[in-house]
Amino acid sequence: MLFSITAAFRTVTDISPEILSQLGIRGLILDIDNTLADHNDPLPAEGVIEWIEMMKECGIRMVIVSNNFALRVKLFADLVGIDYVRESKKPFQKGYRLAAMRLGLPKRALAAVGDQVFTDVLGANLFKIKMLYTLPIGRGNKTLLKIRKAIEAPFIPKRIYGSDPSKPLEHRQLNAITYKEN
């Protein structure tokens, strides 16, 4: 299925090494905008640097794959200390293929992490790797976000995992994790 999501999370920092281990994931292909940082924000979202360090300590390999321009991606990747593929042309396979080569892991051990159905989710499925969806963290253009949300709504899982059940979810008010094997 082209829009299959393996598991959905409130934020990237809700993805734990334990969950990755359960899913057999040892490498992550990460999106930047609205996943690791607000749209075009040069700084990572709260907790992202600590999350990346924890993942590294647990042996999880990571690479950023972004459609954004070279300088934006390089500066962000250098700041968080992980490799990157810029101007990747997601959802096409070019960026995913380069990332997989850099990670040196088989596809069955990889997952893409991102917030957009028609780039991140579709790209992961075309490349035949697991997809970990995160709710978008960006505040960008409100009108465009509303349109995007309406178009993507049918593809968003009904169950979204979040580490803080007291915070309301944008899409559904559920506090369970959904696993779907690819």
C-alpha positions in Angstrom: 0.0 0.0 0.0 1.4 3.4 -1.0 0.3 5.3 2.1 1.0 2.6 4.8 2.2 3.9 8.2 4.0 1.4 10.5 3.5 3.5 13.6 2.4 7.1 14.4 3.7 9.4 17.1 2.9 12.8 18.5 6.5 14.0 18.0 9.8 12.5 17.0 11.0 12.5 20.6 8.2 10.0 21.4 10.0 7.4 19.3 12.0 5.3 21.8 14.9 2.9 21.2 12.6 0.2 22.7 10.0 0.7 20.1 12.6 0.7 17.4 14.0 -2.6 18.7 10.5 -4.1 18.7 10.1 -3.2 15.1 13.6 -4.4 14.1 14.7 -0.8 13.2 18.4 0.1 13.5 18.5 3.1 11.2 16.4 6.2 10.7 15.9 8.4 7.7 14.8 11.7 9.2 12.9 14.7 7.7 13.7 18.2 9.0 10.8 20.6 8.5 7.9 20.0 10.9 9.6 16.8 12.1 12.9 17.8 13.7 12.2 21.6 13.6 9.5 24.1 12.8 9.3 24.9 9.1 12.6 26.6 8.0 13.6 27.1 11.7 17.4 26.9 11.9 17.2 25.4 15.4 15.8 21.9 16.3 12.6 21.7 18.3 12.7 21.3 22.0 14.2 18.0 23.1 15.4 17.0 19.6 19.2 17.3 20.2 18.9 15.2 23.4 16.8 12.7 21.5 19.4 12.4 18.8 22.1 11.9 21.4 20.1 9.2 23.1 19.5 7.4 19.8 23.3 7.6 19.0 24.1 6.1 22.5 21.7 3.3 21.8 23.4 2.5 18.4 20.6 3.8 16.2 22.1 5.2 12.9 20.5 8.3 11.4 20.7 10.4 8.3 18.6 13.4 7.3 16.9 13.3 3.9 15.3 16.6 2.9 13.9 18.2 -0.1 15.2 21.6 1.2 18.1 23.5 -0.4 21.7 22.7 0.3 22.7 25.4 2.8 19.5 24.9 5.0 20.1 21.1 5.2 23.9 21.3 5.8 23.6 23.9 8.6 20.9 22.0 10.4 22.6 18.6 10.0 25.9 20.0 11.2 24.2 21.5 14.2 22.6 18.2 15.3 25.7 16.2 14.2 24.3 13.7 11.7 24.9 13.1 8.0 22.4 14.3 5.3 21.1 14.1 1.8 19.8 17.4 0.4 17.5 18.2 -2.4 16.4 14.6 -2.3 13.3 14.9 -4.5 11.1 12.9 -2.1 8.9 10.9 -2.7 11.3 9.6 -5.3 13.8 7.0 -4.3 17.1 8.9 -4.9 17.4 10.3 -1.4 16.3 7.1 0.3 18.8 5.1 -1.7 21.7 7.4 -0.9 20.7 7.4 2.8 20.5 3.6 2.9 23.9 3.3 1.4 25.3 5.8 4.0 23.7 3.9 6.8 25.0 0.6 5.6 21.9 -1.3 6.7 19.4 -3.5 4.9 16.0 -2.1 4.1 14.3 -4.3 6.7 16.3 -2.5 9.4 15.4 1.0 8.2 12.5 3.4 8.8 11.7 6.9 7.5 10.4 9.5 10.0 8.4 12.4 8.8 5.2 14.4 8.9 4.0 14.6 5.3 1.9 11.9 3.7 2.7 12.8 0.0 6.5 13.1 0.5 7.6 11.2 3.6 5.0 8.4 3.8 4.8 7.9 0.0 8.6 7.9 -0.4 9.1 5.4 2.4 6.5 3.0 0.8 7.9 3.4 -2.7 11.4 2.6 -1.2 9.8 -0.3 0.7 10.9 0.6 4.2 8.9 1.1 7.4 7.3 4.5 8.0 7.1 6.3 11.4 4.7 9.2 11.0 4.9 12.2 13.3 2.3 15.0 13.7 3.7 18.2 12.2 5.2 20.6 14.7 5.2 23.6 12.5 3.2 26.7 12.8 3.9 28.1 9.3 1.2 29.4 6.9 -2.1 28.6 8.7 -4.1 28.5 5.5 -1.7 26.1 3.7 -1.5 23.9 6.9 -5.4 23.7 7.0 -5.5 22.6 3.4 -2.8 20.1 3.8 -4.4 18.7 6.9 -7.7 18.3 5.1 -6.1 16.5 2.2 -3.9 14.2 4.3 -6.6 13.4 7.0 -7.8 10.1 5.4 -4.3 8.7 5.5 -3.5 9.6 9.2 -3.7 6.7 11.6 -6.5 6.7 14.2 -4.1 5.8 16.9 -1.1 8.0 17.7 1.4 7.3 20.4 2.5 10.2 22.6 4.6 10.1 25.8 2.5 12.8 27.5 -1.2 11.7 27.6 -2.2 15.0 29.2 -1.5 16.9 25.9 -4.3 16.8 23.4 -3.6 15.3 19.9 -4.3 17.3 16.8 -5.9 14.4 14.9 -7.4 12.0 17.4 -7.6 11.8 21.2 -6.0 8.3 21.6 -3.0 7.3 23.6 -2.0 3.9 22.2 0.6 2.9 19.7 -0.3 1.3 16.4 2.0 -1.2 14.8 1.6 -2.3 11.2 4.1 -4.6 9.7 5.2 -3.7 6.2 
